[in-house]
Amino acid sequence: MPKMRIVQVREANGPFEVVERGIPEPAPGQVRIRVEACGICHSDSFTKHGGFPGLQYPRVPGHEVVGVIDAVGADVPDWKAGARVGVGWHGGHCGHCPSCRRGDFLTCREGRIPGISYDGGYADYMIAPFEALASVPAELSAADAAPLLCAGITTYNALRHSGAHAGDLVAILGIGGLGHLGVQFAAEMGFRTVAIARGVAKGPLASKLGARHYIDSTTQNAAEELAKLGGARVILSTVTDSKTMSGAVGGLGIGGQLLIVGASFEPIEVPPIALIGGRRSLQGWPSGTSSDSEDTLAFSVLSEIRPMIEKYPLEKAAEAYERMMSGKARFRAVLTTS
């Protein structure tokens, strides 16, 4: 049987293991993808440390996958071998739960996630359901497209559904894997973009990415500085520190919204009066479907938006993961298979 390389976690908190496994065949409704690139996301820690209900081991992480279809199972409409595709966080839906019956596949009660519900893209090949597939434009390299399928779609989709209009003051809290893309999307959408991060050194980068204003949260009070600018219509929080999110609420303008895409299990503490008086709100946003991925990729091509990446061969997945988790990666680590 032909073999492929995979990087698996055998048990919660176990090490990454590079092993060989037989190349799987797609079942009905599935395709097999020859993986070219897979981004490493902070959410891969769910797989590494067993932080997701029902997760079964061994498991191959990875939900920012780009490659080429090389085998198609029965009952797969439209998709053909040779198509260039990507798979993001939304890895399939049931089609019959209350959310799916309303067409809200993103909140499917039984929604599946690559690298958590089934083996993901830290491998030479992966199997995916056809409803999870997004077409990848030729203008994007595999390594550039991969992070757009999670970090990209999460920030793009959240911003375009935020209710903000061109000319509104929109702040991006954090300039990391998500934030450096969020600044670019916000600027290209016509928002008066503010970047908030730690340290004066990130100011020139924020400006290069398209921010009109930069707030150094180590020397400035971000909420006060936003208030001086008139108050933000939207603060897109890409950080995972709940205290930082809580402290930003005071920078919202009338009707402003703290839009949260940075996942954390810690509570956000906000006095109700801070929300009531100015009709302010808190909202979360969970990535997007495969069609949203295609919209994100198309907008990135149109606006010449690209992630800043560091590339690693598949065998160095453990090293790349640790660099990402340490915050030293600038700004997304991407595994390549060749």
Sequence and secondary structure as in RCSB ss.txt:
>XXXX:A:sequence
MPKMRIVQVREANGPFEVVERGIPEPAPGQVRIRVEACGICHSDSFTKHGGFPGLQYPRVPGHEVVGVIDAVGAD
VPDWKAGARVGVGWHGGHCGHCPSCRRGDFLTCREGRIPGISYDGGYADYMIAPFEALASVPAELSAADAAPLLC
AGITTYNALRHSGAHAGDLVAILGIGGLGHLGVQFAAEMGFRTVAIARGVAKGPLASKLGARHYIDSTTQNAAEE
LAKLGGARVILSTVTDSKTMSGAVGGLGIGGQLLIVGASFEPIEVPPIALIGGRRSLQGWPSGTSSDSEDTLAFS
VLSEIRPMIEKYPLEKAAEAYERMMSGKARFRAVLTTS
>XXXX:A:secstr
  EEEEEEE STT  EEEEEEE     TTEEEEEEEEEEE GGGHHHHHT STT  SSB   S EEEEEEEE TT
  S  TT EEEE S     S SHHHHTT GGG TT   BTTTB  SSBSEEEEEGGGEEE  TTS HHHHHHIII
IIHHHHHHHHTS   TT EEEEE  STTHHHHHHHHHHTT EEEEEESSGGGHHHHHHHT SEEEETTTS HHHH
HHHTT EEEEEE    HHHHHHHGGGEEEEEEEEE S  SS     HHHHHTTT EEEE     HHHHHHHHHHH
HHHT    EEEEEGGGHHHHHHHHHTT SSSEEEEE  
